[in-house]
Amino acid sequence: MEVTVLLPAYNEELAVGQVIDDVQRVMAAQKSSYEILVVDDASTDNTASIARSRSSVRVISHRKHRGSGAARRTGVEHAAGKIVVLLD
């Protein structure tokens, strides 16, 4: 795996699906292997389920809200890619 695109998310149900779709479109045009990793920071909406509904997306969920820094740290620790790209 060359690239992990990391998306920390908290109550982003209105945007997370479109962001994932956009990332998939851009990365499909690249020659690098990639994964999309969403770290759901204990959202109270449908963020995690929307992210899970997209193909080729891995979701890690925090049990309690810990903040964007903790979500980023969790993502980096679990990233499979040699390069980690963080989006916000």
Secondary structure, DSSP 4 states (H G I P E B T S, - for coil): --EEEEEEESS-TTTHHHHHHHHHHHHHTSSS-EEEEEEE-S-SSSHHHHHHHSTTEEEEE-SS---HHHHHHHHHHH--SSEEEE--
